Amino acid sequence: MPAYSDALKFLSDLEIYGIKLGLGQVSELFERIGNPHNGLRFIHVAGTNGKGSVCAMLSACLKSAGFRTGFYSSPHLVSVRERFRINGTAISRKDLVSIVKTLRPHVEKMKSEGRCPTFFEVTTVMAGMYFAKGKTDFVVWETGMGGRFDATNVVSPVVSVITGIGIDHTAHLGATEGKIAFEKAGIIKPGIPVFCGNLSNTAMKVVKKKARECASRILPPAKLPNGIKLSLKGKIQEQNAGLVVAIVKHLSSVFKFNHSSAMKGFSRTKWPARFQILSDGSILDGSHNPQAANVLISSSKEYFPGETFSVIFGCLADKDSELILKLLDKVADEFIFVPIKGSRKSLTPPELGRICRKVSSKPVRKASSVREALDMPHGKRFMITGSLYLAGQVLSEYFTEKQIINI
């Protein structure tokens, strides 16, 4: 399908513009196409960790309640189509081509004027277009990075959500929990309630200040109803589910629906590369910061008590790889380092090997590809982690693109 390949190339070519925090360009692009997102019911979700799982559960619950539900997420694992879902189904090639065709002249015009939108800004506008065209009842709207100047922050949500706050993306958001909390709290809107997960005292203090300024209520997670079955694994998902229960109960009181039917969505939630057990028993988890690595370690001890692992690891250059490796050393029998494909700078296996030597005495091997790493003889179960970009490469070794898109 030449038109589809051309649309993909158009989007991938935008990646050279990198990350630009700010709302000016995305607002202009939305304005140029008539602001199709106005009037949609957004649930805006930010957080260092857990926001993807919360969004996936929330989307499944709203679908189970009978609502036509959009879900915009990032990054994608193998196909950009994953970022745009309605009732769990990814956008079709035909619809993606159609939306790009409509949007492209406006992007080119802005580019000619010296302010080309970034890849994320363009996909954010595409999502708004798609969910408006699809006549969605609710849109689960995941931030990309931060919140205050994240492209997704141009919307007016019916609720805001902050799942949790940790140290990540420090070059863009600041190096302290307080500064990062300030950026995440930027999604709080005047009079709109904000649901918060388990935040530290430092982070909560910042969020409360912003909520007071906006006259917004802060609402806590709820207890899980008896009999709820979660399809996502790990104790942390019980915390995430508690947040979703609270959100759904609030929405049911405002929009008048029976929230009990929504609870069936917990057992139907699919969210790959989050403590996913692959067909050969390997653990795949896109942990990309120390907080997420701690959750992975806790989950591995819960499901595989007493085991150590052959850890396949690769990560982007802007991550705290030294601390992550120090944490993973607790459950590692050996490390196998792999490169990550893509436009973003990642650490090479030799670089990771040198970093690892600072914090671990475990054996180290280096692979030139994910396939080579998976084919290496090993005496322990694989634990594959370090980046969602790496997770996408791994899934491509186990599933077809169509299977992954429809997970």
C-alpha positions, 0 to 999 in steps of 0.5 A: 500500500504505497499511500500507507508507506508514504504516510509512515515516511512523512511521520518518521521524517518528523522525528528529526525535530526531536522533543519541543515542550510547549503548546504553541505549535500543537495549538496552531495545528489544531486551530488550522484544522478547526479544533476537532477535539473541542467537545470531546470528553478527555480523561488526561493522565500523567505520571512517571510510571503507571500511567500506561497501565491506568490508561489501558485499564480505564479504556477497557472499563469504559468500553465494558460500560458500553462507551465508545472509548478512544485511547491515545498512548505513547510510545508505540511498540512496533507500529504507530497505529498502536497510538490511536485506538477506539474500543481497543482496536488500533486505527486502520491503515486506511484511516491513518492515510486519510488523516495524514493526507488532511493534516500534511498540507498544514504541517508543510505550511508551518514547516515552510514558516520555520516552525515545523511541528514535532512527531509527537505534536502531529500524532497528538493532533491526529489523535484528536482528529481520529477520536472526533471522527470516530464519535467517541464518548470518552477519550483516555489521553495519556501524556507523553512527557511531563504535563505542563508543556506536553502537547496533550495539555491543550485539551479541557478534560473532564478529570485529570489523573496523576498516577505517580511521580519519580525521577525521569526525563530530568533534562526536560523536567528537572532533577528533583521530585518537586520540580517533576511534580510541578510539571506533572501538576500542570495538567490540573485545570480550574475546577476539574477534579484530579485523581492522584495515586501514591505520591510522596509527601514532597510530590503531594505538597506540590500537587496540592498547591496547584490544585488549590490555585485551580480550586480543584478537588484532589481525590484518592484511589478507591478500594478494589471491590470484592471479586475483581480479577486483574489481567495485568500482573503484579501487586502494583497493578492493584494500586493502579486499579484502585485509581481506576475504580475511583475515576470510574465511580466519579464518572458514573456519578457525573454521566449517570451510568452503572459503574459495576458493568465497567468493573468487568474491564479489569479482566479484559485489559491488555497492555503488552511489555508490562511484566508480560510473560512470553511463551517461553517463560521469559519476562518482558518489561519496559522498565526505563527508570529506577522506580519501574525497575524496583517494581519489576524486581518486586513482581519477579520475586512475587511470581518467581520466588528465589529465581535469578535471571539472565537479564537482557538489557538495553536503554536510551542514553538519557536514562539512569542506567547505572542505578537501574543496573545496580537494582537489577543486580539483586536478581541477575545471574548475568547481564546480556547487553543489546543495542536499541534501534531507532532515532533516539540515542541509546547506549551501546553494549560496550558502554553498558558493560563499562557502566555495569562494572561499576555496580556489579560483578556478575558475568557480562555478555554483549550481543549485536542484536536482540535476536542474537541475545535471545539465541544465546545459551543460558541457564536461567529465565530471561528477564528482558528490560530497560526500555519500551523501545527494546520491548518492541524489538523483542515482541517483533521476535515473538509475534507478527505486527498484526498480532501485536497491534491487536493485543 
